[in-house]
């Protein structure tokens, strides 16, 4: 009779707090419970920079694995970054020419704004360095970024226009994303190209780079940057489907779109949306932590 394998709980440092206390913790969102003692994700607080770094690296791997599940891979294209908590001039990123599904803590690389690998065995993605390093350097408040060559995002980017507030989900990006025309369609491998793109990321969480694809940035977490990328790709798919009908959609009025963005489009909500994705990954892909 064969042995039955029992699920193994991940080490404690992989987990985040699970109980929100409204009496002692400030509420950032109407979605946080007013009743004490209920299971609800909580943004972690770290005892040391080493603990915070480990957390960030694990969530960066989780974001890469989530992109794999979404089918966002396209050869070696696609790069995700998160700023190091102790050395803000350095950032962690996925290794060059490694599939999103094969990214793990042990093969992440740490790079500087000049594209030099400080830690890790793999090479850096040149286009990723040019784009992400410029944004991280120009915007010290941005802690994480995501970019991939996705089917619907790249297709929508060819139109050179913003998303319309066609749904509650799309309203999360209302007045919170830009279209970048600079370097449109030209591979971003020259440093000056990265700086042109970086100029657009003032006060927004997402950009549609014409003839190239989607980029998201977060001042909160890699989880928020990753989820808003997933959401933006989904909204582009919906917009293309509606455009294909030839019918004019009824848009969410601006005041309602702003209200929805306030409640379902914040950095915190992006982080919160990623938590069930993280839980599913921890349960099914323990090799992330190798």
N, C-alpha and C positions, 0 to 999 in steps of 0.2 A: 504494500500500500504506500503510495507516494506521500511525502510530507506536504502539508499545507503551509504555504508561506504567509506569514502574518504581516500586515503593514507595519512599517517601522516609522515612528514619529520622528520628524526632523529635529536636530539639535535645537535647544531653546533659542539660540541667537538667530535662527532663521525666522522665528515667529515675531509677530507684532502684538502689542496689547490688544485685548479683545473686549474690554468693558469700558464704556464711556461713562464718566461720572459728571452729570450736569451740575452738581453742587460745587465741584472743585475745578472743573475744566471749562474754559470759555467755549461757547458754541459758535462755530464758524458757519454753520449751515442749518437751515430749517430741517434738514434730514437727520440731524443728530438727535437722538432721543431725549425727551424731557424727563423720562422715567429712569430712575437709577437701577442698576443691577442687570441690565439687559446686555446681551452679547452684541457688540458693535465695534467695527474697526477703529483703532485709535492711532494717530500719528505717533511713532515711537520717539522717546527721549533717550539719549545715549550717555552711558557712563564714561566713555572715552572716545577719542578720535579714532582709535583702532576699531572699536565696535561700530562706529558710524561708517567707516570706510568699508568694512566687511558687509554691512547692510547695503550700502550703495552698490557695491560690486555684485552682490547677489541679485538685487533688483534690476541692475543693468542686464545681467544674464537672463533674468525673467522676461524683460522687455524683448530681448532678441528671440527667445523661445516663443513668446506671444506672436511676434511677427512671422515666425515660421508657421505657426498654426493658422495664421490668416492668409498664408500663401504670398507673403510680400517679398519673397526672395527673387532675385534676378541675377544669376551669376554671382559676381563678386560685388555688385552694386548694393548700396545701402550701408548706412553707418549711424550708430547711436553713441552718444557720449554723455558722461556725467562728470562734473567737476570734483576733484579730490577735496575733501573737507579740511585738510591740514595745509595742503599746498595748492591754493586756488589757481595758480598759473599752470597747473597740470590737470589733465583730464583722462579718465578711463574710457576706453572704446573697444569695440569688437575687432578682432584680428582680421587682416586682409585675407580674402579668398577662403574663408571658413563659413560654411553654411550657417544660417541663423540657428538651425536646430542642433548644431554641434558646438555652439559657443558655451563655454563653462567658465567658472571662476578662475580656473588654472590657466586658461589661454587668453584672458583679457590682457590688453596692453595699456600702459600709462605713457602718455605723450605730452610734450610741451607745445607751446604756441608756434614753435619753429618746425614742428613735424618730426622732432627727434624722439625716438622711443627711449624712455627712461627705465621702464620695467617691462619685461615680457620677451618672448622669443620670436614673435611674429612681426612681420612688416606692417606698416600703417597704410591705410587706403589713401592715396594721394588726393583724390577728390574730397574725401572725408576730412582730411587735414585742412585743405584750403577753405572749405566751407565752415566747418565747426570751429576751427581755431580762430578764425576771424570773428565769428559771432561771440565766442567765449571771451576773447580778448577785448572786444569793443563794448561788450555788455557784461560787466562784472556781476550783475544781479542774475543773469541767466545761468542756471546750474545744470541744465540738461537739454539735449537736442536729439531729434530723430529725423531721418530722411531715408526713403527707400523708393525704388522705381516700381510703383504699383500700377495695375491696369487702369483703374478708373481715375485715379489721381493724375496720372500722366496724360490720359485722354482729355480730361477736363482742363488741364493746364494749357492745352493747345488753344483753347478758346480765349485765353488772356482776360478772363473776367472773374469777378468775385462770385462766391456762392450767394444765392438769394435766400431769404428767410422763408423757405417753402414748408418747413416743418418745425416742430419744437426742437428736434435734434439740431437742425441747421441753425436755429436761432442761437445756439451756444456759441456760434462763430460770428454772430451779427456785430459789426463794427469792431471785431476783434481778430481780423485777418487782413492780409494785404496781398495784392498781386505784384510780383516783381518782374519787370520787363528787362532789366539789365542782364546781359549775357544770355538772353533767352535762346535755348537750344544749343548753346556752345558748352562743351564739357568744361566744368570748373576745375581746371588743374593749374591755373596761374593764380598767384597770391592776390593780385589786384581784383580778380573776379570775386574772391571771397569777401573782400572788404566792401565791394559794391552791394552784395547781397546782405551783408551784416547791417548796412545802413537802414534797411527796411524794418529791422526787428525792434523798433522802439515802441514799447507799450502794447505789443500784440503777442498772441501765443501761436500764431500760425501764418504761413505764407504759401501762396501758390506761385511757384516759379514757372513762368511761361515756357512752354515747350520742354519742360524738364520734370516737374512733379511737385510733390508736397514736402513741406518742412514744418516741423513744430518745435517750439522751444518752451521751456518751463522755468519759472523763477521759484518753483516749489520742490519738484522732485522728478526723477526719471520716470516714475510711474505716471505722473500727470502728462509728461511729454509723450509717452508711449500711447496712453489711452487716447489723447486728443488726436494723435496721428491716425489711429484706428478709426476714430469717429469721423475725421475729416475725409478719409478714403470712402467711408460708407456714405457720407453726405454727397460726395462727388458722384458716386454710383446712382444715388437717388435723383440727383439733379439731371444727370444724363438720361435716365429713364423717363423723367417727366418731359425733358426737351424733345425726346424722340416721339412723343405723342403728337407734337405740333400744337398742343393746346396750352393756353396761358394759365399757369397755376394761380390760385388765390394765395397771395402772400400773407404771412403773419404781419400785422401792422407794426410799425416801428416801436411804439410804446410797449406792446406785448412782447415783441422780440427782445427788447432790452430787459424786461422783467424776467423772461425765461433765461436769458443769458446770465443774469445776476444769480439765479437760483440753480441752474443746471450747467453753467458754463465756466465756473470758477476753477482755479488751479486745484483747490481742495477737492472739488467734485471730480475732477480728472483723476486725482489720487484715489479717491474712494471707489470710483468705477473700476480701477485696476485691481482692487483687492480680491474679488472673486476669481479673476484671471490668475492672480498669484497663488491663491489657495489651490486651484485646479492644477497648476504647474507643479507645486510642491508635492501634491498627491500622486502625480503621474510621471514626473521627470526628475527623480532624485539625483541623476547624474549631473544636474546643473551645478551642484556644489563640489564636484570633483576638482 
